[in-house]
Amino acid sequence: MKKPGHKDQTDILRKLPPIDTLLQTSSAIDIKKESGARQLTFLARTATELLRAELLLGEKADDREELLRRAEIHIRQAWAHQRSLRIHRLINATGVIIHTNLGRAPLSEKAKDALINEASGYCNLEYNIRNGKRAKRGAGAEFLLAQLTGAESALIVNNCAAAALLVLTALGNGGEAIISRGELVEIGGDFRVPDVMEQSGTRLVEVGTTNRTKLADYEEAITENTRLLLKVHPSNYRIIGFTETPGISSLSKLAKESDVLFYEDAGSGALIDLSDFGLSDEPLISRSIAEGADVVTFSGDKLLGGPQAGLIVGREDVIRRIRKHPLYRALRVSKLTYAALEATFDSFITETALENIPVLKMLSLTREQLRERAEDLVSRLRERLGDNSYLDFELMTGRSVIGGGSAPAVKPETCLIAISGKDTSAAQLDQHLRSSQPGVISRIIDDRVVLDLRTVSEEEEPQIIEVLAKLDRNI
Ligand SMILES: *Cc1c(COP(=O)(O)O)cnc(C)c1O
């Protein structure tokens, strides 16, 4: 295409539809019902800018009517894009249970209920019902958390990274923390645990080697500047083979003898033993506390199955020091988080977590249960779509993923539904599913779109059928 000269440019741009004309089109009038007039004007400007850019690049522009139609398409696309950026519900058919990009743990029904019915309006966040005076924030959730982990005390902040930053800032005191070279980990999304930790002003002193660190390595590195011994759970990777790392109890003992504190960042952490599901590597928080850790931090929205939060448990005097640090005020959580956490903790306390917490329920589904559900869904799909369907379904065995940096070596067996469409590529199908209502997020394996029902609730199955039926009509 030939780029127009300056004189031609002015001529071309004169053909751009005026904003006022664009605002009167049927597309604009439709969008305005949802967007309101102000956003619509913004969208119309965006659409006109796009059109102008196209014209300047030399696209044909003879017919004013045609240009107006193109502006209408741009305005509709800009609106759809704006809408898609907002938080909206998705069906996770990837089989990745703790999917960070899809919001990690889905909340339990009890947690949702508490969030909406107890916490969304006025509530007793910092109010003591007995004397009508101000009360300590988070007392209910902290009490439950301490009870669950056997710790003397607990504190809750925005996420586990915030917890690590706060603990090291409050306890490191500008001194040093000793950490094994095998534990300097990157969690994902460019988050490196040591980078956050160094923001605390505490210097990380690295000891041992990537695969082996002995108790004596820590011991020899202790100086008068040492404030903490630090253990970080390697989360999303494992070093296997010739490895060694001292356990919690020997590190706690060494810390005590040396008059420093022992802090464990357990990352995901488990409140109950999950070895039945192959997760025997996940540190059990109550065990770390029982073995003498002074303070332990972990996430609220990984294996715990609750809302985003950073949970800090440990010795009463240590937690008090952390709570008193001014940084705590900047990292504290909202009433919504406390309410969802309390309900989640409650399921563990009443020993109903495996039935009530979605993450644990999904984890405990067997391949046979998933095969039964997949077979049933496929037969309902075939019935709904009829004989002339463009879509084909096939069952295959496969593996789900825990995700969220937890238990990278554990891949529970599952049954996958592979979908193929005549004349439609896997990438196209995947894209259609993503942008449907509600969006269905799948995986592509060997050039086929696959759905894993492990992360799909039974209530979502009919919605998947409707999404696929609509897709079948439109492709
Ligand atoms: C996931 C993880 C974190 C970060 O937790 P967020 O709650 O996402 O901030 C920190 N440390 C470890 C070891 C982790 O696994």
The ligand as an SDF file (V2000), in Angstrom:
LIG
                    3D

 15 15  0  0  0  0  0  0  0  0999 V2000
    3.5340  -19.0400   46.9970 C   0  0  0  0  0  0  0  0  0  0  0  0
    4.6490  -18.7440   47.9030 C   0  0  0  0  0  0  0  0  0  0  0  0
    4.8570  -17.4510   48.3760 C   0  0  0  0  0  0  0  0  0  0  0  0
    3.9880  -16.3120   47.9370 C   0  0  0  0  0  0  0  0  0  0  0  0
    2.7080  -16.4530   48.3990 O   0  0  0  0  0  0  0  0  0  0  0  0
    1.5810  -15.3860   47.9720 P   0  0  0  0  0  0  0  0  0  0  0  0
    0.4660  -15.6990   48.8930 O   0  0  0  0  0  0  0  0  0  0  0  0
    1.3100  -15.6450   46.5430 O   0  0  0  0  0  0  0  0  0  0  0  0
    2.1680  -14.0350   48.1960 O   0  0  0  0  0  0  0  0  0  0  0  0
    5.9100  -17.2190   49.2340 C   0  0  0  0  0  0  0  0  0  0  0  0
    6.7340  -18.2290   49.6020 N   0  0  0  0  0  0  0  0  0  0  0  0
    6.5650  -19.4820   49.1760 C   0  0  0  0  0  0  0  0  0  0  0  0
    7.5220  -20.5400   49.6270 C   0  0  0  0  0  0  0  0  0  0  0  0
    5.5050  -19.7930   48.3140 C   0  0  0  0  0  0  0  0  0  0  0  0
    5.3090  -21.0450   47.8790 O   0  0  0  0  0  0  0  0  0  0  0  0
  1  2  1  0
  2  3  1  0
  2 14  2  0
  3  4  1  0
  3 10  2  0
  4  5  1  0
  5  6  1  0
  6  7  2  0
  6  8  1  0
  6  9  1  0
 10 11  1  0
 11 12  2  0
 12 13  1  0
 12 14  1  0
 14 15  1  0
M  END
$$$$
